[in-house]
Amino acid sequence: MTSKVVLDGSRGEGGGQILRTGMALCALMGRPLEIVRIRAGRRKPGLAAQHLTGVRALVEITGGAVEGAALGSQTLRFSPGAIRGGTYTFDVSEAQASAGSVGMLFQAVAPVLAYAPEPSHLTLKGGTHVRWAPPVPYLKEVLLPTLNRMGLEARIETGTWGWYPEGGGVARAEVRPAGTLGGIDLTARPDLERVDLFSAVSNLPVTIARRQQDRAQRRLRDAGLPLRVETFRAPSPGKGTFVFLLAHYGAVRAGFSALGELGKPAEQVADEAVDALLAHHATGQAVDPHLADQLVLYLTLAEGRSAFAASQVTQHLLTVAEVAGEIADAKVVVEGDLGGPGRVMVEGIGFRRQEG
């Protein structure tokens, strides 16, 4: 009998990442999972709509069984079955009317579908650009190009933008079977080629987007960074503003974003994104803080040794390194102090999809 994995959902960072990492790896390895104290330290502990949708998605993809899949639940038991690709639609609003993150939903299912026997086509509905979650442009422009270098073919596009609190966004994605992923070395950062600056609004005056653009453009040019600029209106049922900065360091990419909210000046939105980019750029390290924690799960599955230099060691990174290494029985070493630059080394297990 395959041994059960038991996780304390309050450990480390204590958020939904433990749930996503644990369920994805257990789905791949056919191991039952019990997770307790889910998001115990959060203001609203337990499963929120986006987490519950991710759980239901993985149950559907694996033909598995689950206990405790309810809003607010702090205990979950998951027994996966065989992974199946195909065409799926997952809508956060079916769990609860909300702007729950489409990006986090994609994070939950993509590593599992990478080892399905056939391609998968996904329609994901919810919040495409919301706080505390990777926006779809980040997944498209930073995460997926990096995974492509490891042998994973996947894409994601935003159709309708979903802002907080209305949600209503739609993203479409495709994940193709990977077979085996290769390791990657991202310890050296090439010279900066350019920064792409995107400033967008939905159902608000376009002058707000231009103010965001002007502020970010001035600061980045003052810093001597080469720019390409685009300002646009984004289709959405709700209102929102967004700045996204995409830094091209040769084949290495880094992404930084900020969202508007009621009472927040456009210039402040721009400053948040620019401050994050400049802080990363100053370290000389290759991998931005958000990519760092998203890469670790894939590196534990990959073949051979991988390494990367991160501009910041975050609690998210430390948590996923601990959980993924433990479940996959992979050696994951994180060097560096919390909040400062660091280096991550992973001895991957060379995971392969089980035929039949």
C-alpha positions as CSV (number, residue, x, y, z in Angstrom):
1,M,0.0,0.0,0.0
2,T,1.3,3.5,-0.9
3,S,2.2,5.4,2.2
4,K,-0.1,8.3,3.2
5,V,1.3,11.9,3.4
6,V,0.2,13.9,6.4
7,L,0.8,17.7,6.3
8,D,0.2,20.5,8.8
9,G,-1.3,23.3,6.7
10,S,-0.1,25.9,9.3
11,R,3.6,25.2,8.9
12,G,6.0,27.6,7.3
13,E,4.1,30.2,5.2
14,G,0.9,28.6,6.2
15,G,-1.2,29.4,3.2
16,G,-2.8,27.7,0.2
17,Q,0.6,26.9,-1.3
18,I,1.0,23.9,1.0
19,L,-2.3,22.5,-0.1
20,R,-1.5,23.0,-3.8
21,T,2.0,21.5,-3.5
22,G,0.8,18.6,-1.5
23,M,-2.1,17.7,-3.6
24,A,-0.2,18.0,-6.9
25,L,2.7,15.8,-5.8
26,C,0.4,13.2,-4.2
27,A,-1.7,13.1,-7.3
28,L,1.4,12.4,-9.4
29,M,2.7,9.8,-7.1
30,G,-0.6,8.1,-6.3
31,R,-0.2,8.8,-2.5
32,P,-3.1,9.5,-0.3
33,L,-2.9,12.9,1.4
34,E,-4.3,14.2,4.7
35,I,-3.8,17.9,5.5
36,V,-4.9,19.4,8.8
37,R,-5.0,23.0,10.1
38,I,-5.4,24.4,6.5
39,R,-4.6,28.1,6.5
40,A,-5.0,28.1,10.3
41,G,-3.3,31.4,10.8
42,R,-5.3,33.4,8.2
43,R,-8.0,35.9,9.0
44,K,-10.5,33.5,7.5
45,P,-8.9,30.1,8.0
46,G,-9.7,27.0,6.0
47,L,-10.5,26.6,2.3
48,A,-11.4,29.7,0.4
49,A,-13.2,29.5,-2.9
50,Q,-10.0,29.4,-5.0
51,H,-8.6,26.6,-2.9
52,L,-11.8,24.6,-2.9
53,T,-12.0,24.9,-6.7
54,G,-8.4,23.7,-7.0
55,V,-9.3,20.7,-4.8
56,R,-12.3,19.8,-6.9
57,A,-10.3,20.3,-10.1
58,L,-7.6,17.8,-9.0
59,V,-10.3,15.3,-7.9
60,E,-11.9,15.5,-11.3
61,I,-8.5,15.3,-13.2
62,T,-7.5,12.2,-11.2
63,G,-10.8,10.6,-10.8
64,G,-10.0,10.6,-7.1
65,A,-11.9,10.8,-3.8
66,V,-12.0,13.6,-1.3
67,E,-13.3,14.3,2.2
68,G,-13.6,17.7,3.7
69,A,-14.0,19.6,0.4
70,A,-16.1,22.5,1.7
71,L,-15.6,26.2,2.2
72,G,-13.9,26.9,5.5
73,S,-12.8,23.3,6.0
74,Q,-9.4,23.0,7.8
75,T,-9.0,19.3,7.3
76,L,-8.9,17.5,3.9
77,R,-8.3,13.9,2.9
78,F,-7.5,13.2,-0.8
79,S,-7.0,9.8,-2.5
80,P,-6.0,10.3,-6.2
81,G,-6.7,8.0,-9.0
82,A,-5.4,7.9,-12.6
83,I,-4.5,11.3,-14.2
84,R,-6.6,12.1,-17.2
85,G,-6.1,14.9,-19.7
86,G,-8.8,16.4,-21.8
87,T,-11.1,19.4,-21.9
88,Y,-11.9,21.0,-18.5
89,T,-13.7,24.1,-17.2
90,F,-13.1,25.2,-13.7
91,D,-15.1,28.2,-12.3
92,V,-14.3,29.7,-8.9
93,S,-17.8,31.2,-8.7
94,E,-19.3,27.7,-8.5
95,A,-17.7,27.4,-5.0
96,Q,-18.6,31.0,-4.0
97,A,-19.2,34.3,-5.8
98,S,-15.8,35.8,-5.7
99,A,-12.7,37.0,-7.5
100,G,-10.8,33.9,-6.5
101,S,-7.5,33.6,-8.3
102,V,-7.3,31.9,-11.7
103,G,-3.5,32.0,-11.4
104,M,-3.5,29.9,-8.3
105,L,-6.0,27.5,-9.9
106,F,-3.6,27.0,-12.8
107,Q,-0.7,26.5,-10.3
108,A,-2.7,23.6,-8.8
109,V,-3.5,21.7,-11.9
110,A,-0.6,22.4,-14.4
111,P,2.1,20.1,-12.8
112,V,-0.4,17.3,-12.7
113,L,-1.7,17.7,-16.3
114,A,1.9,17.8,-17.5
115,Y,2.0,14.1,-16.8
116,A,-1.4,13.2,-18.3
117,P,-1.3,10.8,-21.2
118,E,-3.0,13.3,-23.5
119,P,-3.1,17.1,-23.9
120,S,-5.4,19.2,-21.8
121,H,-7.4,22.3,-22.7
122,L,-8.6,24.4,-19.8
123,T,-11.1,27.2,-19.3
124,L,-10.5,28.9,-16.0
125,K,-13.0,31.4,-14.6
126,G,-12.5,33.8,-11.7
127,G,-10.0,36.6,-10.9
128,T,-7.3,37.0,-13.5
129,H,-5.7,40.1,-11.9
130,V,-6.1,40.0,-8.1
131,R,-4.0,40.6,-5.0
132,W,-1.7,38.0,-3.4
133,A,-1.8,35.8,-6.5
134,P,0.1,35.6,-9.8
135,P,-1.7,37.5,-12.6
136,V,-2.2,35.6,-15.8
137,P,0.4,37.8,-17.7
138,Y,3.0,36.7,-15.2
139,L,2.3,33.0,-15.8
140,K,2.3,33.6,-19.6
141,E,5.4,35.7,-19.8
142,V,7.6,34.5,-16.9
143,L,6.7,31.1,-15.5
144,L,5.7,29.2,-18.7
145,P,8.7,30.3,-20.8
146,T,11.0,29.1,-18.0
147,L,9.2,25.7,-17.8
148,N,9.4,25.4,-21.6
149,R,13.2,25.4,-21.2
150,M,12.7,22.3,-19.0
151,G,10.5,20.6,-21.6
152,L,7.0,21.5,-20.5
153,E,4.8,22.9,-23.3
154,A,2.0,25.0,-21.9
155,R,0.3,28.3,-22.7
156,I,-2.2,30.5,-21.1
157,E,-4.1,33.6,-22.4
158,T,-6.4,36.1,-20.8
159,G,-9.8,36.5,-22.5
160,T,-11.9,38.6,-20.1
161,W,-10.1,40.3,-17.2
162,G,-11.4,39.6,-13.7
163,W,-10.8,42.1,-11.0
164,Y,-11.6,42.1,-7.3
165,P,-14.4,42.0,-6.2
166,E,-16.5,41.1,-9.2
167,G,-14.2,38.4,-10.7
168,G,-15.8,37.2,-13.9
169,G,-12.5,36.8,-15.7
170,V,-11.7,34.0,-18.2
171,A,-8.4,32.5,-19.1
172,R,-7.8,29.7,-21.5
173,A,-4.8,27.4,-21.2
174,E,-3.3,24.3,-22.7
175,V,-0.9,21.8,-21.1
176,R,0.8,19.1,-23.2
177,P,2.3,15.9,-21.9
178,A,5.9,16.4,-20.8
179,G,7.2,12.9,-20.5
180,T,10.3,13.9,-18.4
181,L,11.4,17.4,-17.4
182,G,15.0,18.4,-17.6
183,G,16.9,20.2,-15.0
184,I,17.9,23.9,-15.4
185,D,20.6,26.2,-14.3
186,L,19.6,29.8,-13.6
187,T,22.5,30.9,-11.4
188,A,23.9,33.5,-13.8
189,R,21.8,36.4,-15.1
190,P,22.5,37.8,-18.6
191,D,22.6,41.5,-19.3
192,L,19.2,43.3,-19.4
193,E,17.9,43.7,-22.9
194,R,14.8,45.7,-22.1
195,V,11.8,46.1,-19.9
196,D,8.2,45.9,-21.3
197,L,5.9,48.2,-19.5
198,F,2.2,47.4,-19.7
199,S,-0.4,49.8,-18.2
200,A,-4.1,48.8,-18.4
201,V,-7.5,49.9,-17.1
202,S,-11.0,48.5,-17.3
203,N,-14.1,50.6,-17.3
204,L,-12.1,53.6,-16.0
205,P,-10.7,56.7,-17.8
206,V,-7.7,55.8,-19.9
207,T,-5.9,58.8,-18.4
208,I,-5.4,56.6,-15.3
209,A,-3.4,54.1,-17.4
210,R,-1.4,57.0,-18.9
211,R,-0.6,58.4,-15.5
212,Q,0.6,54.9,-14.4
213,Q,2.6,54.6,-17.6
214,D,4.2,58.1,-17.3
215,R,5.3,57.6,-13.7
216,A,6.8,54.1,-14.4
217,Q,8.4,55.3,-17.6
218,R,10.1,58.3,-16.1
219,R,11.5,56.3,-13.1
220,L,12.8,53.4,-15.3
221,R,14.4,55.8,-17.8
222,D,16.0,57.7,-14.9
223,A,17.4,54.3,-13.8
224,G,18.9,53.8,-17.3
225,L,16.7,50.8,-18.3
226,P,15.6,50.4,-21.9
227,L,11.8,50.4,-22.3
228,R,9.0,49.3,-24.6
229,V,5.6,50.7,-23.5
230,E,2.0,49.7,-24.1
231,T,-1.1,51.2,-22.6
232,F,-4.6,49.7,-23.3
233,R,-8.1,49.1,-22.1
234,A,-8.8,45.6,-20.9
235,P,-12.2,44.0,-21.4
236,S,-13.9,43.2,-18.1
237,P,-17.2,43.2,-16.3
238,G,-15.6,45.1,-13.5
239,K,-13.3,48.1,-12.8
240,G,-9.6,47.9,-12.3
241,T,-6.1,49.2,-13.1
242,F,-2.9,47.2,-13.5
243,V,0.8,47.8,-14.2
244,F,3.0,44.9,-15.3
245,L,6.8,45.2,-15.9
246,L,8.5,42.3,-17.8
247,A,12.3,42.4,-17.7
248,H,14.1,40.5,-20.4
249,Y,17.6,39.3,-19.3
250,G,18.3,37.2,-22.4
251,A,16.4,33.9,-22.0
252,V,15.8,34.8,-18.3
253,R,12.6,36.7,-17.5
254,A,11.4,38.5,-14.4
255,G,8.0,40.0,-13.8
256,F,6.6,42.6,-11.4
257,S,3.0,44.0,-11.1
258,A,0.8,46.2,-9.1
259,L,-3.0,46.7,-8.9
260,G,-5.0,49.9,-8.4
261,E,-7.7,50.2,-5.7
262,L,-10.2,52.8,-4.6
263,G,-8.3,55.8,-3.3
264,K,-4.9,54.6,-4.5
265,P,-3.2,57.1,-6.8
266,A,-2.1,55.9,-10.2
267,E,1.4,57.0,-9.4
268,Q,1.5,54.8,-6.4
269,V,0.4,51.8,-8.5
270,A,3.3,52.5,-10.8
271,D,5.8,53.0,-7.9
272,E,5.0,49.6,-6.4
273,A,5.8,47.7,-9.6
274,V,8.9,49.9,-10.3
275,D,10.2,49.5,-6.7
276,A,10.0,45.7,-6.9
277,L,11.7,45.6,-10.3
278,L,14.5,47.9,-9.2
279,A,15.1,46.0,-6.0
280,H,15.4,42.7,-8.0
281,H,17.6,44.3,-10.7
282,A,20.0,45.7,-8.1
283,T,20.8,42.2,-6.6
284,G,22.2,40.9,-9.9
285,Q,20.4,37.6,-9.3
286,A,18.5,35.7,-12.1
287,V,15.2,34.6,-10.6
288,D,12.6,36.9,-9.2
289,P,10.9,36.1,-5.8
290,H,7.7,34.9,-7.4
291,L,9.3,32.6,-9.9
292,A,11.6,31.1,-7.2
293,D,8.8,29.4,-5.2
294,Q,6.9,28.4,-8.3
295,L,9.9,26.6,-9.8
296,V,10.7,24.3,-6.9
297,L,7.9,21.8,-7.4
298,Y,8.9,21.3,-11.1
299,L,12.6,21.0,-10.2
300,T,11.9,18.2,-7.7
301,L,10.2,16.3,-10.5
302,A,12.9,17.0,-13.1
303,E,15.8,14.8,-14.0
304,G,19.2,15.6,-12.5
305,R,20.6,18.6,-10.7
306,S,19.1,22.1,-11.0
307,A,20.2,25.4,-9.4
308,F,19.1,29.0,-9.4
309,A,20.0,32.3,-7.8
310,A,17.0,34.2,-6.4
311,S,16.9,37.9,-5.6
312,Q,15.0,37.2,-2.4
313,V,14.5,34.2,-0.1
314,T,10.8,34.3,0.8
315,Q,8.8,32.3,3.3
316,H,6.9,30.9,0.4
317,L,10.1,29.6,-1.1
318,L,11.2,28.0,2.2
319,T,7.8,26.4,2.7
320,V,7.5,24.9,-0.8
321,A,11.1,23.7,-0.7
322,E,10.4,21.8,2.6
323,V,7.1,20.3,1.5
324,A,8.1,19.4,-2.1
325,G,11.4,17.9,-1.0
326,E,9.7,15.9,1.7
327,I,6.9,14.4,-0.5
328,A,9.0,13.8,-3.6
329,D,12.0,12.5,-1.6
330,A,14.2,15.0,-3.4
331,K,17.1,17.0,-2.0
332,V,16.2,20.7,-1.9
333,V,18.7,23.1,-0.3
334,V,18.1,26.8,0.1
335,E,21.0,29.0,1.0
336,G,20.6,32.6,2.1
337,D,18.8,34.6,4.8
338,L,15.1,35.3,4.7
339,G,14.5,38.5,2.9
340,G,17.9,38.5,1.2
341,P,19.3,37.0,-2.0
342,G,19.7,33.2,-2.0
343,R,20.6,30.2,-4.0
344,V,18.6,27.0,-4.4
345,M,19.9,23.6,-5.4
346,V,17.6,20.7,-6.2
347,E,18.4,17.0,-6.9
348,G,15.4,16.0,-9.0
349,I,13.9,12.6,-9.0
350,G,13.5,12.2,-12.8
351,F,9.7,11.5,-12.4
352,R,8.1,9.8,-15.3
353,R,4.4,9.2,-16.1
354,Q,3.4,5.7,-15.3
355,E,2.1,4.0,-18.4
356,G,-1.2,2.0,-18.1
